[in-house]
Amino acid sequence: MANEADRAQIHEETFRAASLARTKNATGPEPLVIDGQVCCANCEEPIPEARLKALLGVGLCVNCAEEGEAAAEKEEEKEEE
Ligand SMILES: [Zn+2]
């Protein structure tokens, strides 16, 4: 039970920080929460805690964020043509 309570608390703190960050800088999709873990909104893979702490409010894993950036750059190139 202690483990579950710990996990719940970590999740609560992480998610509160993420929510606060989003009110300041609400970009990108909101992360999913699956089984008490913050997960990528795109591929549903768990987002590492280090990434969540480094990028508060992040809703995408590294792979999906990079794909999104690459796609955004392509869009910009198209517009320039
Ligand atoms: Zn992902």
PDB file of the backbone (N, CA, C, O) and the ligand in Angstrom, with CONECT records:
HET     ZN  A 101       1
ATOM      1  N   MET A   1       0.835  -1.216   0.000  1.00  0.00           N
ATOM      2  CA  MET A   1       0.000   0.000   0.000  1.00  0.00           C
ATOM      3  C   MET A   1       0.862   1.256   0.000  1.00  0.00           C
ATOM      4  O   MET A   1       0.530   2.258  -0.633  1.00  0.00           O
ATOM      5  N   ALA A   2       1.992   1.180   0.734  1.00  0.00           N
ATOM      6  CA  ALA A   2       2.878   2.346   0.799  1.00  0.00           C
ATOM      7  C   ALA A   2       3.357   2.722  -0.602  1.00  0.00           C
ATOM      8  O   ALA A   2       3.436   3.896  -0.963  1.00  0.00           O
ATOM      9  N   ASN A   3       3.671   1.688  -1.373  1.00  0.00           N
ATOM     10  CA  ASN A   3       4.141   1.971  -2.724  1.00  0.00           C
ATOM     11  C   ASN A   3       3.092   2.703  -3.541  1.00  0.00           C
ATOM     12  O   ASN A   3       3.388   3.656  -4.261  1.00  0.00           O
ATOM     13  N   GLU A   4       1.856   2.233  -3.411  1.00  0.00           N
ATOM     14  CA  GLU A   4       0.786   2.883  -4.168  1.00  0.00           C
ATOM     15  C   GLU A   4       0.599   4.322  -3.728  1.00  0.00           C
ATOM     16  O   GLU A   4       0.386   5.214  -4.550  1.00  0.00           O
ATOM     17  N   ALA A   5       0.681   4.541  -2.416  1.00  0.00           N
ATOM     18  CA  ALA A   5       0.532   5.903  -1.906  1.00  0.00           C
ATOM     19  C   ALA A   5       1.678   6.780  -2.400  1.00  0.00           C
ATOM     20  O   ALA A   5       1.470   7.932  -2.782  1.00  0.00           O
ATOM     21  N   ASP A   6       2.890   6.226  -2.390  1.00  0.00           N
ATOM     22  CA  ASP A   6       4.036   6.981  -2.891  1.00  0.00           C
ATOM     23  C   ASP A   6       3.850   7.339  -4.347  1.00  0.00           C
ATOM     24  O   ASP A   6       4.074   8.473  -4.771  1.00  0.00           O
ATOM     25  N   ARG A   7       3.432   6.333  -5.102  1.00  0.00           N
ATOM     26  CA  ARG A   7       3.237   6.574  -6.544  1.00  0.00           C
ATOM     27  C   ARG A   7       2.183   7.640  -6.762  1.00  0.00           C
ATOM     28  O   ARG A   7       2.331   8.515  -7.615  1.00  0.00           O
ATOM     29  N   ALA A   8       1.110   7.557  -5.977  1.00  0.00           N
ATOM     30  CA  ALA A   8       0.034   8.532  -6.118  1.00  0.00           C
ATOM     31  C   ALA A   8       0.546   9.930  -5.809  1.00  0.00           C
ATOM     32  O   ALA A   8       0.190  10.903  -6.474  1.00  0.00           O
ATOM     33  N   GLN A   9       1.391  10.009  -4.785  1.00  0.00           N
ATOM     34  CA  GLN A   9       1.893  11.331  -4.403  1.00  0.00           C
ATOM     35  C   GLN A   9       2.825  11.878  -5.477  1.00  0.00           C
ATOM     36  O   GLN A   9       2.740  13.051  -5.843  1.00  0.00           O
ATOM     37  N   ILE A  10       3.714  11.025  -5.980  1.00  0.00           N
ATOM     38  CA  ILE A  10       4.628  11.460  -7.040  1.00  0.00           C
ATOM     39  C   ILE A  10       3.824  11.924  -8.244  1.00  0.00           C
ATOM     40  O   ILE A  10       4.103  12.962  -8.845  1.00  0.00           O
ATOM     41  N   HIS A  11       2.834  11.136  -8.572  1.00  0.00           N
ATOM     42  CA  HIS A  11       1.991  11.467  -9.712  1.00  0.00           C
ATOM     43  C   HIS A  11       1.293  12.800  -9.504  1.00  0.00           C
ATOM     44  O   HIS A  11       1.216  13.630 -10.409  1.00  0.00           O
ATOM     45  N   GLU A  12       0.785  12.989  -8.288  1.00  0.00           N
ATOM     46  CA  GLU A  12       0.060  14.220  -7.967  1.00  0.00           C
ATOM     47  C   GLU A  12       0.984  15.426  -8.111  1.00  0.00           C
ATOM     48  O   GLU A  12       0.619  16.440  -8.706  1.00  0.00           O
ATOM     49  N   GLU A  13       2.187  15.294  -7.555  1.00  0.00           N
ATOM     50  CA  GLU A  13       3.139  16.408  -7.604  1.00  0.00           C
ATOM     51  C   GLU A  13       3.554  16.701  -9.039  1.00  0.00           C
ATOM     52  O   GLU A  13       3.612  17.852  -9.469  1.00  0.00           O
ATOM     53  N   THR A  14       3.840  15.634  -9.761  1.00  0.00           N
ATOM     54  CA  THR A  14       4.265  15.812 -11.152  1.00  0.00           C
ATOM     55  C   THR A  14       3.158  16.465 -11.953  1.00  0.00           C
ATOM     56  O   THR A  14       3.392  17.365 -12.759  1.00  0.00           O
ATOM     57  N   PHE A  15       1.947  15.989 -11.711  1.00  0.00           N
ATOM     58  CA  PHE A  15       0.845  16.490 -12.517  1.00  0.00           C
ATOM     59  C   PHE A  15       0.470  17.909 -12.139  1.00  0.00           C
ATOM     60  O   PHE A  15       0.074  18.703 -12.994  1.00  0.00           O
ATOM     61  N   ARG A  16       0.593  18.229 -10.864  1.00  0.00           N
ATOM     62  CA  ARG A  16       0.296  19.602 -10.439  1.00  0.00           C
ATOM     63  C   ARG A  16       1.314  20.547 -11.059  1.00  0.00           C
ATOM     64  O   ARG A  16       0.953  21.616 -11.552  1.00  0.00           O
ATOM     65  N   ALA A  17       2.574  20.162 -11.038  1.00  0.00           N
ATOM     66  CA  ALA A  17       3.618  20.984 -11.646  1.00  0.00           C
ATOM     67  C   ALA A  17       3.340  21.153 -13.138  1.00  0.00           C
ATOM     68  O   ALA A  17       3.496  22.240 -13.696  1.00  0.00           O
ATOM     69  N   ALA A  18       2.931  20.072 -13.762  1.00  0.00           N
ATOM     70  CA  ALA A  18       2.643  20.126 -15.190  1.00  0.00           C
ATOM     71  C   ALA A  18       1.465  21.055 -15.467  1.00  0.00           C
ATOM     72  O   ALA A  18       1.489  21.832 -16.420  1.00  0.00           O
ATOM     73  N   SER A  19       0.451  20.970 -14.640  1.00  0.00           N
ATOM     74  CA  SER A  19      -0.732  21.813 -14.832  1.00  0.00           C
ATOM     75  C   SER A  19      -0.381  23.278 -14.658  1.00  0.00           C
ATOM     76  O   SER A  19      -0.827  24.131 -15.426  1.00  0.00           O
ATOM     77  N   LEU A  20       0.423  23.563 -13.642  1.00  0.00           N
ATOM     78  CA  LEU A  20       0.838  24.946 -13.411  1.00  0.00           C
ATOM     79  C   LEU A  20       1.642  25.457 -14.590  1.00  0.00           C
ATOM     80  O   LEU A  20       1.447  26.581 -15.051  1.00  0.00           O
ATOM     81  N   ALA A  21       2.551  24.618 -15.075  1.00  0.00           N
ATOM     82  CA  ALA A  21       3.382  25.016 -16.205  1.00  0.00           C
ATOM     83  C   ALA A  21       2.511  25.282 -17.425  1.00  0.00           C
ATOM     84  O   ALA A  21       2.765  26.210 -18.192  1.00  0.00           O
ATOM     85  N   ARG A  22       1.491  24.464 -17.594  1.00  0.00           N
ATOM     86  CA  ARG A  22       0.639  24.615 -18.779  1.00  0.00           C
ATOM     87  C   ARG A  22      -0.137  25.928 -18.747  1.00  0.00           C
ATOM     88  O   ARG A  22      -0.418  26.507 -19.796  1.00  0.00           O
ATOM     89  N   THR A  23      -0.478  26.395 -17.571  1.00  0.00           N
ATOM     90  CA  THR A  23      -1.213  27.659 -17.515  1.00  0.00           C
ATOM     91  C   THR A  23      -0.324  28.801 -17.979  1.00  0.00           C
ATOM     92  O   THR A  23      -0.813  29.802 -18.504  1.00  0.00           O
ATOM     93  N   LYS A  24       0.982  28.653 -17.784  1.00  0.00           N
ATOM     94  CA  LYS A  24       1.924  29.688 -18.226  1.00  0.00           C
ATOM     95  C   LYS A  24       2.262  29.510 -19.694  1.00  0.00           C
ATOM     96  O   LYS A  24       2.338  30.477 -20.452  1.00  0.00           O
ATOM     97  N   ASN A  25       2.460  28.277 -20.077  1.00  0.00           N
ATOM     98  CA  ASN A  25       3.010  27.999 -21.398  1.00  0.00           C
ATOM     99  C   ASN A  25       2.281  26.788 -21.979  1.00  0.00           C
ATOM    100  O   ASN A  25       2.849  25.699 -22.070  1.00  0.00           O
ATOM    101  N   ALA A  26       1.028  26.982 -22.369  1.00  0.00           N
ATOM    102  CA  ALA A  26       0.213  25.861 -22.812  1.00  0.00           C
ATOM    103  C   ALA A  26       0.410  25.609 -24.296  1.00  0.00           C
ATOM    104  O   ALA A  26      -0.329  26.118 -25.139  1.00  0.00           O
ATOM    105  N   THR A  27       1.421  24.817 -24.592  1.00  0.00           N
ATOM    106  CA  THR A  27       1.650  24.436 -25.981  1.00  0.00           C
ATOM    107  C   THR A  27       1.660  22.922 -26.064  1.00  0.00           C
ATOM    108  O   THR A  27       2.015  22.236 -25.106  1.00  0.00           O
ATOM    109  N   GLY A  28       1.271  22.415 -27.207  1.00  0.00           N
ATOM    110  CA  GLY A  28       1.301  20.976 -27.418  1.00  0.00           C
ATOM    111  C   GLY A  28       0.166  20.281 -26.702  1.00  0.00           C
ATOM    112  O   GLY A  28      -0.600  20.906 -25.968  1.00  0.00           O
ATOM    113  N   PRO A  29       0.066  18.988 -26.919  1.00  0.00           N
ATOM    114  CA  PRO A  29      -1.025  18.222 -26.311  1.00  0.00           C
ATOM    115  C   PRO A  29      -0.800  17.994 -24.824  1.00  0.00           C
ATOM    116  O   PRO A  29       0.333  18.037 -24.344  1.00  0.00           O
ATOM    117  N   GLU A  30      -1.867  17.755 -24.110  1.00  0.00           N
ATOM    118  CA  GLU A  30      -1.761  17.394 -22.696  1.00  0.00           C
ATOM    119  C   GLU A  30      -1.340  15.940 -22.572  1.00  0.00           C
ATOM    120  O   GLU A  30      -1.791  15.102 -23.353  1.00  0.00           O
ATOM    121  N   PRO A  31      -0.482  15.624 -21.604  1.00  0.00           N
ATOM    122  CA  PRO A  31      -0.082  14.230 -21.438  1.00  0.00           C
ATOM    123  C   PRO A  31      -1.241  13.362 -20.959  1.00  0.00           C
ATOM    124  O   PRO A  31      -2.176  13.853 -20.326  1.00  0.00           O
ATOM    125  N   LEU A  32      -1.169  12.078 -21.265  1.00  0.00           N
ATOM    126  CA  LEU A  32      -2.145  11.115 -20.756  1.00  0.00           C
ATOM    127  C   LEU A  32      -1.649  10.568 -19.440  1.00  0.00           C
ATOM    128  O   LEU A  32      -0.443  10.559 -19.189  1.00  0.00           O
ATOM    129  N   VAL A  33      -2.551  10.112 -18.596  1.00  0.00           N
ATOM    130  CA  VAL A  33      -2.152   9.422 -17.376  1.00  0.00           C
ATOM    131  C   VAL A  33      -2.705   8.007 -17.448  1.00  0.00           C
ATOM    132  O   VAL A  33      -3.918   7.797 -17.430  1.00  0.00           O
ATOM    133  N   ILE A  34      -1.801   7.043 -17.529  1.00  0.00           N
ATOM    134  CA  ILE A  34      -2.190   5.640 -17.627  1.00  0.00           C
ATOM    135  C   ILE A  34      -1.559   4.907 -16.454  1.00  0.00           C
ATOM    136  O   ILE A  34      -0.340   4.926 -16.282  1.00  0.00           O
ATOM    137  N   ASP A  35      -2.393   4.261 -15.647  1.00  0.00           N
ATOM    138  CA  ASP A  35      -1.913   3.523 -14.462  1.00  0.00           C
ATOM    139  C   ASP A  35      -1.015   4.381 -13.581  1.00  0.00           C
ATOM    140  O   ASP A  35      -0.011   3.900 -13.055  1.00  0.00           O
ATOM    141  N   GLY A  36      -1.372   5.639 -13.421  1.00  0.00           N
ATOM    142  CA  GLY A  36      -0.605   6.516 -12.531  1.00  0.00           C
ATOM    143  C   GLY A  36       0.691   7.013 -13.127  1.00  0.00           C
ATOM    144  O   GLY A  36       1.484   7.651 -12.435  1.00  0.00           O
ATOM    145  N   GLN A  37       0.924   6.731 -14.409  1.00  0.00           N
ATOM    146  CA  GLN A  37       2.137   7.227 -15.055  1.00  0.00           C
ATOM    147  C   GLN A  37       1.763   8.258 -16.087  1.00  0.00           C
ATOM    148  O   GLN A  37       0.754   8.125 -16.780  1.00  0.00           O
ATOM    149  N   VAL A  38       2.578   9.285 -16.188  1.00  0.00           N
ATOM    150  CA  VAL A  38       2.349  10.295 -17.214  1.00  0.00           C
ATOM    151  C   VAL A  38       2.882   9.744 -18.529  1.00  0.00           C
ATOM    152  O   VAL A  38       4.047   9.362 -18.636  1.00  0.00           O
ATOM    153  N   CYS A  39       2.000   9.711 -19.527  1.00  0.00           N
ATOM    154  CA  CYS A  39       2.359   9.069 -20.791  1.00  0.00           C
ATOM    155  C   CYS A  39       2.205  10.036 -21.959  1.00  0.00           C
ATOM    156  O   CYS A  39       1.477  11.027 -21.895  1.00  0.00           O
ATOM    157  N   CYS A  40       2.917   9.705 -23.016  1.00  0.00           N
ATOM    158  CA  CYS A  40       2.902  10.498 -24.235  1.00  0.00           C
ATOM    159  C   CYS A  40       1.482  10.549 -24.816  1.00  0.00           C
ATOM    160  O   CYS A  40       0.812   9.521 -24.914  1.00  0.00           O
ATOM    161  N   ALA A  41       1.031  11.741 -25.199  1.00  0.00           N
ATOM    162  CA  ALA A  41      -0.314  11.901 -25.741  1.00  0.00           C
ATOM    163  C   ALA A  41      -0.437  11.290 -27.132  1.00  0.00           C
ATOM    164  O   ALA A  41      -1.542  11.056 -27.621  1.00  0.00           O
ATOM    165  N   ASN A  42       0.690  11.037 -27.757  1.00  0.00           N
ATOM    166  CA  ASN A  42       0.670  10.518 -29.116  1.00  0.00           C
ATOM    167  C   ASN A  42       0.801   8.997 -29.142  1.00  0.00           C
ATOM    168  O   ASN A  42      -0.067   8.312 -29.684  1.00  0.00           O
ATOM    169  N   CYS A  43       1.886   8.458 -28.559  1.00  0.00           N
ATOM    170  CA  CYS A  43       2.137   7.013 -28.658  1.00  0.00           C
ATOM    171  C   CYS A  43       1.792   6.272 -27.361  1.00  0.00           C
ATOM    172  O   CYS A  43       1.860   5.043 -27.313  1.00  0.00           O
ATOM    173  N   GLU A  44       1.425   7.008 -26.320  1.00  0.00           N
ATOM    174  CA  GLU A  44       1.010   6.416 -25.039  1.00  0.00           C
ATOM    175  C   GLU A  44       2.132   5.699 -24.309  1.00  0.00           C
ATOM    176  O   GLU A  44       1.870   4.913 -23.398  1.00  0.00           O
ATOM    177  N   GLU A  45       3.373   5.954 -24.691  1.00  0.00           N
ATOM    178  CA  GLU A  45       4.522   5.428 -23.956  1.00  0.00           C
ATOM    179  C   GLU A  45       4.753   6.315 -22.734  1.00  0.00           C
ATOM    180  O   GLU A  45       4.553   7.528 -22.802  1.00  0.00           O
ATOM    181  N   PRO A  46       5.181   5.708 -21.601  1.00  0.00           N
ATOM    182  CA  PRO A  46       5.464   6.527 -20.418  1.00  0.00           C
ATOM    183  C   PRO A  46       6.558   7.560 -20.713  1.00  0.00           C
ATOM    184  O   PRO A  46       7.553   7.257 -21.372  1.00  0.00           O
ATOM    185  N   ILE A  47       6.358   8.767 -20.219  1.00  0.00           N
ATOM    186  CA  ILE A  47       7.375   9.806 -20.380  1.00  0.00           C
ATOM    187  C   ILE A  47       8.313   9.726 -19.178  1.00  0.00           C
ATOM    188  O   ILE A  47       7.842   9.748 -18.041  1.00  0.00           O
ATOM    189  N   PRO A  48       9.622   9.633 -19.395  1.00  0.00           N
ATOM    190  CA  PRO A  48      10.562   9.530 -18.272  1.00  0.00           C
ATOM    191  C   PRO A  48      10.431  10.729 -17.338  1.00  0.00           C
ATOM    192  O   PRO A  48      10.197  11.859 -17.767  1.00  0.00           O
ATOM    193  N   GLU A  49      10.593  10.442 -16.033  1.00  0.00           N
ATOM    194  CA  GLU A  49      10.416  11.485 -15.022  1.00  0.00           C
ATOM    195  C   GLU A  49      11.376  12.645 -15.258  1.00  0.00           C
ATOM    196  O   GLU A  49      11.024  13.804 -15.040  1.00  0.00           O
ATOM    197  N   ALA A  50      12.599  12.326 -15.708  1.00  0.00           N
ATOM    198  CA  ALA A  50      13.599  13.372 -15.951  1.00  0.00           C
ATOM    199  C   ALA A  50      13.084  14.358 -16.995  1.00  0.00           C
ATOM    200  O   ALA A  50      13.291  15.566 -16.877  1.00  0.00           O
ATOM    201  N   ARG A  51      12.416  13.834 -18.009  1.00  0.00           N
ATOM    202  CA  ARG A  51      11.882  14.704 -19.068  1.00  0.00           C
ATOM    203  C   ARG A  51      10.731  15.540 -18.526  1.00  0.00           C
ATOM    204  O   ARG A  51      10.610  16.723 -18.845  1.00  0.00           O
ATOM    205  N   LEU A  52       9.890  14.924 -17.708  1.00  0.00           N
ATOM    206  CA  LEU A  52       8.759  15.656 -17.125  1.00  0.00           C
ATOM    207  C   LEU A  52       9.243  16.812 -16.260  1.00  0.00           C
ATOM    208  O   LEU A  52       8.643  17.886 -16.232  1.00  0.00           O
ATOM    209  N   LYS A  53      10.341  16.565 -15.557  1.00  0.00           N
ATOM    210  CA  LYS A  53      10.867  17.607 -14.680  1.00  0.00           C
ATOM    211  C   LYS A  53      11.567  18.693 -15.480  1.00  0.00           C
ATOM    212  O   LYS A  53      11.492  19.876 -15.148  1.00  0.00           O
ATOM    213  N   ALA A  54      12.247  18.273 -16.535  1.00  0.00           N
ATOM    214  CA  ALA A  54      12.994  19.238 -17.343  1.00  0.00           C
ATOM    215  C   ALA A  54      12.044  20.114 -18.150  1.00  0.00           C
ATOM    216  O   ALA A  54      12.285  21.308 -18.327  1.00  0.00           O
ATOM    217  N   LEU A  55      10.959  19.509 -18.638  1.00  0.00           N
ATOM    218  CA  LEU A  55      10.010  20.228 -19.489  1.00  0.00           C
ATOM    219  C   LEU A  55       8.629  20.122 -18.860  1.00  0.00           C
ATOM    220  O   LEU A  55       7.802  19.310 -19.277  1.00  0.00           O
ATOM    221  N   LEU A  56       8.393  20.944 -17.860  1.00  0.00           N
ATOM    222  CA  LEU A  56       7.118  20.858 -17.140  1.00  0.00           C
ATOM    223  C   LEU A  56       5.959  21.042 -18.097  1.00  0.00           C
ATOM    224  O   LEU A  56       5.936  21.969 -18.907  1.00  0.00           O
ATOM    225  N   GLY A  57       5.006  20.147 -17.988  1.00  0.00           N
ATOM    226  CA  GLY A  57       3.816  20.256 -18.823  1.00  0.00           C
ATOM    227  C   GLY A  57       3.952  19.574 -20.171  1.00  0.00           C
ATOM    228  O   GLY A  57       3.031  19.591 -20.987  1.00  0.00           O
ATOM    229  N   VAL A  58       5.115  18.972 -20.395  1.00  0.00           N
ATOM    230  CA  VAL A  58       5.320  18.313 -21.686  1.00  0.00           C
ATOM    231  C   VAL A  58       4.332  17.153 -21.835  1.00  0.00           C
ATOM    232  O   VAL A  58       4.090  16.414 -20.880  1.00  0.00           O
ATOM    233  N   GLY A  59       3.768  16.996 -23.023  1.00  0.00           N
ATOM    234  CA  GLY A  59       2.771  15.952 -23.235  1.00  0.00           C
ATOM    235  C   GLY A  59       3.209  14.913 -24.239  1.00  0.00           C
ATOM    236  O   GLY A  59       2.445  14.007 -24.573  1.00  0.00           O
ATOM    237  N   LEU A  60       4.439  15.035 -24.728  1.00  0.00           N
ATOM    238  CA  LEU A  60       4.934  14.096 -25.729  1.00  0.00           C
ATOM    239  C   LEU A  60       6.264  13.509 -25.285  1.00  0.00           C
ATOM    240  O   LEU A  60       7.041  14.181 -24.608  1.00  0.00           O
ATOM    241  N   CYS A  61       6.534  12.263 -25.658  1.00  0.00           N
ATOM    242  CA  CYS A  61       7.834  11.665 -25.394  1.00  0.00           C
ATOM    243  C   CYS A  61       8.856  12.277 -26.353  1.00  0.00           C
ATOM    244  O   CYS A  61       8.500  13.032 -27.257  1.00  0.00           O
ATOM    245  N   VAL A  62      10.122  11.940 -26.142  1.00  0.00           N
ATOM    246  CA  VAL A  62      11.189  12.536 -26.961  1.00  0.00           C
ATOM    247  C   VAL A  62      10.940  12.250 -28.444  1.00  0.00           C
ATOM    248  O   VAL A  62      11.035  13.145 -29.284  1.00  0.00           O
ATOM    249  N   ASN A  63      10.621  10.991 -28.753  1.00  0.00           N
ATOM    250  CA  ASN A  63      10.447  10.603 -30.158  1.00  0.00           C
ATOM    251  C   ASN A  63       9.342  11.404 -30.829  1.00  0.00           C
ATOM    252  O   ASN A  63       9.522  11.933 -31.926  1.00  0.00           O
ATOM    253  N   CYS A  64       8.207  11.488 -30.164  1.00  0.00           N
ATOM    254  CA  CYS A  64       7.061  12.171 -30.765  1.00  0.00           C
ATOM    255  C   CYS A  64       7.315  13.676 -30.843  1.00  0.00           C
ATOM    256  O   CYS A  64       6.898  14.327 -31.801  1.00  0.00           O
ATOM    257  N   ALA A  65       7.992  14.226 -29.845  1.00  0.00           N
ATOM    258  CA  ALA A  65       8.299  15.657 -29.876  1.00  0.00           C
ATOM    259  C   ALA A  65       9.213  15.959 -31.058  1.00  0.00           C
ATOM    260  O   ALA A  65       9.040  16.966 -31.744  1.00  0.00           O
ATOM    261  N   GLU A  66      10.190  15.078 -31.294  1.00  0.00           N
ATOM    262  CA  GLU A  66      11.110  15.297 -32.413  1.00  0.00           C
ATOM    263  C   GLU A  66      10.370  15.154 -33.737  1.00  0.00           C
ATOM    264  O   GLU A  66      10.591  15.928 -34.668  1.00  0.00           O
ATOM    265  N   GLU A  67       9.500  14.167 -33.815  1.00  0.00           N
ATOM    266  CA  GLU A  67       8.699  14.000 -35.034  1.00  0.00           C
ATOM    267  C   GLU A  67       7.838  15.224 -35.280  1.00  0.00           C
ATOM    268  O   GLU A  67       7.706  15.696 -36.409  1.00  0.00           O
ATOM    269  N   GLY A  68       7.252  15.733 -34.197  1.00  0.00           N
ATOM    270  CA  GLY A  68       6.410  16.920 -34.310  1.00  0.00           C
ATOM    271  C   GLY A  68       7.201  18.114 -34.797  1.00  0.00           C
ATOM    272  O   GLY A  68       6.729  18.880 -35.637  1.00  0.00           O
ATOM    273  N   GLU A  69       8.421  18.276 -34.265  1.00  0.00           N
ATOM    274  CA  GLU A  69       9.248  19.399 -34.693  1.00  0.00           C
ATOM    275  C   GLU A  69       9.638  19.252 -36.160  1.00  0.00           C
ATOM    276  O   GLU A  69       9.618  20.223 -36.917  1.00  0.00           O
ATOM    277  N   ALA A  70       9.988  18.044 -36.550  1.00  0.00           N
ATOM    278  CA  ALA A  70      10.368  17.798 -37.938  1.00  0.00           C
ATOM    279  C   ALA A  70       9.192  18.102 -38.856  1.00  0.00           C
ATOM    280  O   ALA A  70       9.367  18.695 -39.921  1.00  0.00           O
ATOM    281  N   ALA A  71       7.995  17.697 -38.445  1.00  0.00           N
ATOM    282  CA  ALA A  71       6.796  17.939 -39.248  1.00  0.00           C
ATOM    283  C   ALA A  71       6.531  19.432 -39.337  1.00  0.00           C
ATOM    284  O   ALA A  71       6.167  19.943 -40.396  1.00  0.00           O
ATOM    285  N   ALA A  72       6.716  20.139 -38.212  1.00  0.00           N
ATOM    286  CA  ALA A  72       6.474  21.577 -38.195  1.00  0.00           C
ATOM    287  C   ALA A  72       7.444  22.282 -39.134  1.00  0.00           C
ATOM    288  O   ALA A  72       7.069  23.224 -39.831  1.00  0.00           O
ATOM    289  N   GLU A  73       8.696  21.820 -39.149  1.00  0.00           N
ATOM    290  CA  GLU A  73       9.688  22.432 -40.030  1.00  0.00           C
ATOM    291  C   GLU A  73       9.314  22.202 -41.489  1.00  0.00           C
ATOM    292  O   GLU A  73       9.453  23.095 -42.325  1.00  0.00           O
ATOM    293  N   LYS A  74       8.844  21.009 -41.779  1.00  0.00           N
ATOM    294  CA  LYS A  74       8.414  20.713 -43.154  1.00  0.00           C
ATOM    295  C   LYS A  74       7.283  21.643 -43.561  1.00  0.00           C
ATOM    296  O   LYS A  74       7.269  22.180 -44.668  1.00  0.00           O
ATOM    297  N   GLU A  75       6.324  21.825 -42.637  1.00  0.00           N
ATOM    298  CA  GLU A  75       5.190  22.719 -42.920  1.00  0.00           C
ATOM    299  C   GLU A  75       5.696  24.104 -43.270  1.00  0.00           C
ATOM    300  O   GLU A  75       5.219  24.729 -44.217  1.00  0.00           O
ATOM    301  N   GLU A  76       6.674  24.586 -42.494  1.00  0.00           N
ATOM    302  CA  GLU A  76       7.197  25.925 -42.736  1.00  0.00           C
ATOM    303  C   GLU A  76       7.849  26.005 -44.125  1.00  0.00           C
ATOM    304  O   GLU A  76       7.679  26.982 -44.854  1.00  0.00           O
ATOM    305  N   GLU A  77       8.589  24.960 -44.464  1.00  0.00           N
ATOM    306  CA  GLU A  77       9.223  24.946 -45.773  1.00  0.00           C
ATOM    307  C   GLU A  77       8.183  25.031 -46.876  1.00  0.00           C
ATOM    308  O   GLU A  77       8.359  25.744 -47.865  1.00  0.00           O
ATOM    309  N   LYS A  78       7.100  24.295 -46.691  1.00  0.00           N
ATOM    310  CA  LYS A  78       6.023  24.314 -47.690  1.00  0.00           C
ATOM    311  C   LYS A  78       5.466  25.711 -47.870  1.00  0.00           C
ATOM    312  O   LYS A  78       5.230  26.170 -48.988  1.00  0.00           O
ATOM    313  N   GLU A  79       5.259  26.386 -46.727  1.00  0.00           N
ATOM    314  CA  GLU A  79       4.668  27.720 -46.794  1.00  0.00           C
ATOM    315  C   GLU A  79       5.579  28.693 -47.532  1.00  0.00           C
ATOM    316  O   GLU A  79       5.105  29.634 -48.169  1.00  0.00           O
ATOM    317  N   GLU A  80       6.877  28.466 -47.446  1.00  0.00           N
ATOM    318  CA  GLU A  80       7.811  29.401 -48.074  1.00  0.00           C
ATOM    319  C   GLU A  80       7.814  29.273 -49.600  1.00  0.00           C
ATOM    320  O   GLU A  80       8.185  30.213 -50.304  1.00  0.00           O
ATOM    321  N   GLU A  81       7.405  28.127 -50.099  1.00  0.00           N
ATOM    322  CA  GLU A  81       7.454  27.907 -51.550  1.00  0.00           C
ATOM    323  C   GLU A  81       6.533  28.843 -52.324  1.00  0.00           C
ATOM    324  O   GLU A  81       6.471  28.773 -53.551  1.00  0.00           O
TER     325      GLU A  81
HETATM  326 ZN    ZN A 101       5.366   9.416 -27.989  1.00  0.00          ZN2+
END
